[in-house]
Amino acid sequence: MNMRPSLLKTFLVVANSRNITRAASQLHLAQSSVSDQVQVLETELGTNLFARSRTGLELTPAGEVLKPYAEEILALLDEARAAVGTAVGQAAGSLAIGTLETIAAARMPPWLAAFRGSHPNITVRMKIAGSGTLLQMLESGDIDIAFCFDKGELDERFFKRPISTEPLVLLAPPDERPASSGDGLRALAGRSFVATEVGCVYRYLFDKAFAEAGIAAPHLAAEVDSVRTILRLVAAGAGLALVPRLAVVEALDAGGLVEYPWPGPVQTASLVAIWRRRRVQPAVLRQFLAMVDAAFTPLRPGDARPRHAVSFPS
């Protein structure tokens, strides 16, 4: 039996996405290639690993058994490469970073420029995705580290460290004042809002803000799939929005929107770095994490906000 790492990686991506088409997109392969690899693995093991259902592909009992072993085998291979690279002081390599689109625009350019300047032999790949997809990419080994806003739902396979604490702001058109000073969150409960869809971290922050205040979430004028669309809808007067300021600082600078302090008890969102636990972290990842910690600065001098001390364990 020869369970090649590439077959196990394909198996895990299909298992997490539950769909050949989505798996092929993540793996940058043709759908037929993904199907063929799954079939080769099933032939080698002498059993079916997936069964079709109305909601997508489901793991068979044999697939459920294989999944944790596949994760461990791929993790050990990564650790072996990292250990060898560390032993020989390897300065070259590659790093795959996953992040939300808004974080990529606001944070990644200076970080990557600084990192490339001091590590010219390291190839950096950046992938833009939603928070749920980023975790799947970490599980499958498609990325080495993810940057997103904290949703709090991680298991023991991952490390998570805060990078910064970002204020939540209330967005409104320039000619509208959402509430009088001191009215608090209840004054907003009767207003219309625009938000991302359920499952997105920005929607999580919106629902959490009202839930922790003990107030029913207000009516949504629209559910959309991007912060960029939210900004356009707010500017057009469709509703208000709650977002981390980091995600909209460029739009605020450009005009057409105004911000107000969020009046609820939850007033900040934590920007976090997430990566997999390994016995030995790749030298490239450790170097990048050290650079991020050293390079972090607020967006503008006037926007200074609390910073967490960041320590990156191996």
Secondary structure in CASP SS format (residue, H / E / C, confidence):
PFRMAT SS
TARGET T0000
AUTHOR 0000-0000-0000
METHOD secondary structure of the structure
MODEL  1
M C 1.00
N C 1.00
M C 1.00
R C 1.00
P H 1.00
S H 1.00
L H 1.00
L H 1.00
K H 1.00
T H 1.00
F H 1.00
L H 1.00
V H 1.00
V H 1.00
A H 1.00
N H 1.00
S H 1.00
R C 1.00
N C 1.00
I H 1.00
T H 1.00
R H 1.00
A H 1.00
A H 1.00
S H 1.00
Q H 1.00
L H 1.00
H C 1.00
L C 1.00
A C 1.00
Q H 1.00
S H 1.00
S H 1.00
V H 1.00
S H 1.00
D H 1.00
Q H 1.00
V H 1.00
Q H 1.00
V H 1.00
L H 1.00
E H 1.00
T H 1.00
E H 1.00
L H 1.00
G C 1.00
T C 1.00
N C 1.00
L C 1.00
F E 1.00
A E 1.00
R E 1.00
S E 1.00
R C 1.00
T C 1.00
G E 1.00
L E 1.00
E E 1.00
L E 1.00
T C 1.00
P H 1.00
A H 1.00
G H 1.00
E H 1.00
V H 1.00
L H 1.00
K H 1.00
P H 1.00
Y H 1.00
A H 1.00
E H 1.00
E H 1.00
I H 1.00
L H 1.00
A H 1.00
L H 1.00
L H 1.00
D H 1.00
E H 1.00
A H 1.00
R H 1.00
A H 1.00
A H 1.00
V H 1.00
G H 1.00
T H 1.00
A H 1.00
V C 1.00
G C 1.00
Q C 1.00
A C 1.00
A C 1.00
G E 1.00
S E 1.00
L E 1.00
A E 1.00
I E 1.00
G E 1.00
T E 1.00
L C 1.00
E H 1.00
T H 1.00
I H 1.00
A H 1.00
A H 1.00
A H 1.00
R C 1.00
M H 1.00
P H 1.00
P H 1.00
W H 1.00
L H 1.00
A H 1.00
A H 1.00
F H 1.00
R H 1.00
G H 1.00
S H 1.00
H C 1.00
P C 1.00
N C 1.00
I E 1.00
T E 1.00
V E 1.00
R E 1.00
M E 1.00
K E 1.00
I E 1.00
A C 1.00
G C 1.00
S H 1.00
G H 1.00
T H 1.00
L H 1.00
L H 1.00
Q H 1.00
M H 1.00
L H 1.00
E H 1.00
S H 1.00
G C 1.00
D C 1.00
I C 1.00
D C 1.00
I E 1.00
A E 1.00
F E 1.00
C E 1.00
F E 1.00
D C 1.00
K C 1.00
G C 1.00
E C 1.00
L C 1.00
D C 1.00
E C 1.00
R C 1.00
F E 1.00
F E 1.00
K E 1.00
R E 1.00
P E 1.00
I E 1.00
S E 1.00
T E 1.00
E E 1.00
P E 1.00
L E 1.00
V E 1.00
L E 1.00
L E 1.00
A E 1.00
P C 1.00
P C 1.00
D C 1.00
E C 1.00
R C 1.00
P C 1.00
A C 1.00
S C 1.00
S C 1.00
G C 1.00
D C 1.00
G C 1.00
L H 1.00
R H 1.00
A H 1.00
L H 1.00
A C 1.00
G C 1.00
R C 1.00
S C 1.00
F E 1.00
V E 1.00
A E 1.00
T E 1.00
E C 1.00
V C 1.00
G C 1.00
C C 1.00
V H 1.00
Y H 1.00
R H 1.00
Y H 1.00
L H 1.00
F H 1.00
D H 1.00
K H 1.00
A H 1.00
F H 1.00
A H 1.00
E C 1.00
A C 1.00
G C 1.00
I C 1.00
A C 1.00
A C 1.00
P C 1.00
H C 1.00
L E 1.00
A E 1.00
A E 1.00
E E 1.00
V E 1.00
D C 1.00
S C 1.00
V H 1.00
R H 1.00
T H 1.00
I H 1.00
L H 1.00
R H 1.00
L H 1.00
V H 1.00
A H 1.00
A C 1.00
G C 1.00
A C 1.00
G C 1.00
L E 1.00
A E 1.00
L E 1.00
V E 1.00
P E 1.00
R H 1.00
L H 1.00
A H 1.00
V C 1.00
V H 1.00
E H 1.00
A H 1.00
L H 1.00
D H 1.00
A H 1.00
G C 1.00
G C 1.00
L C 1.00
V E 1.00
E E 1.00
Y E 1.00
P E 1.00
W C 1.00
P C 1.00
G C 1.00
P C 1.00
V C 1.00
Q C 1.00
T E 1.00
A E 1.00
S E 1.00
L E 1.00
V E 1.00
A E 1.00
I E 1.00
W E 1.00
R E 1.00
R C 1.00
R C 1.00
R C 1.00
V C 1.00
Q C 1.00
P C 1.00
A H 1.00
V H 1.00
L H 1.00
R H 1.00
Q H 1.00
F H 1.00
L H 1.00
A H 1.00
M H 1.00
V H 1.00
D H 1.00
A H 1.00
A H 1.00
F C 1.00
T C 1.00
P C 1.00
L C 1.00
R C 1.00
P H 1.00
G H 1.00
D H 1.00
A C 1.00
R C 1.00
P C 1.00
R C 1.00
H C 1.00
A C 1.00
V C 1.00
S C 1.00
F C 1.00
P C 1.00
S C 1.00
END
